[in-house]
Each structure stands twice: as structure tokens, then as C-alpha cells.
């Protein structure tokens, strides 16, 4: 479910009222914890953080001319979704997150490849989200992106 919005505040104002406070807290937790260099904004129908084109002019290979996405938050029909491309791309970070989750939440981890779903607003592990947000710098993310995603998506050169 994408929410058309022009700003973070606009996005939050359009999600169900009963989620707005916890969504804002989650957004602020991430914003306050991310290493310097990421910029916040609205894209792909959610709020998120990306590497600005001024830092990484190559941008995102799937959407040429747009910043490299890193993390996102979305209000879906039955949950809040937290997306972290670093967890998807770095097996060590994924293993750490999966091992730490039960220490911070009494609920079972509900996770896809890069998406963690929070169905119960009263049990979001804010401290863990802050910790995982601190673990990858812009430089780390660009390096992982270039070695794991960008190169593998470019067409293979033709043999002689």
C-alpha cells in the first residue's frame, strides 16, 4: 500500500491516527541513530533514507537518476514495515539482527528479505532499531551495493 506524500510529515499525517505516534517515534529513532551522510525523504510510497546523488552520483541502478535507497518505513494495511537494505545485503548483519531480536521483543520476528513487519505497536524494539541503524555508514553501504548488487545487475560483456 503506497501513500502518496510530498514530505515525511505529509506521509505521517495520512497514516491511520492510531499509528502516527509510534510511527513518528520509529522514524525519529532511526533518524537520530543513522550515521551522517544519509538523507531522509519520501520515495517508493514510503518514508526513507538514501545516499544522496551528491555523495553517490551513480545513484540507484534500478531507477537511474535517483538516490541510492538504504532504509524505509511504511504503514501497510496490517503492520508497519521497516526496510533495511543492509540487513538484506550483509549476512553478518542479518545474523546479528536475528540473534538480537529475541532479547528486545517478546514477539516472534516477522521478517522477509529486507523487511521487518511490526503488527503490534506496543512491542516495537526501538533500542534494537536504533542499534541496527548505527551499524552501517554511507561508505559501507555504497561498497556493499557496488560489490553485491550493481555489478551483478549490469549486462555481461560479450566475448570476442
Secondary structure by P-SEA (a helix, b strand, c coil): cccccccaaaaaaaccccaaaaaaaaaaaaaacccccbbbbbccccccccccccccccccccccccccccccccccccbbbbbbccccccaaaaaaaaaaccccccccccccccbbbbccccccaaaaaaaaaacccaaaaaaaaaaccccccccccccc
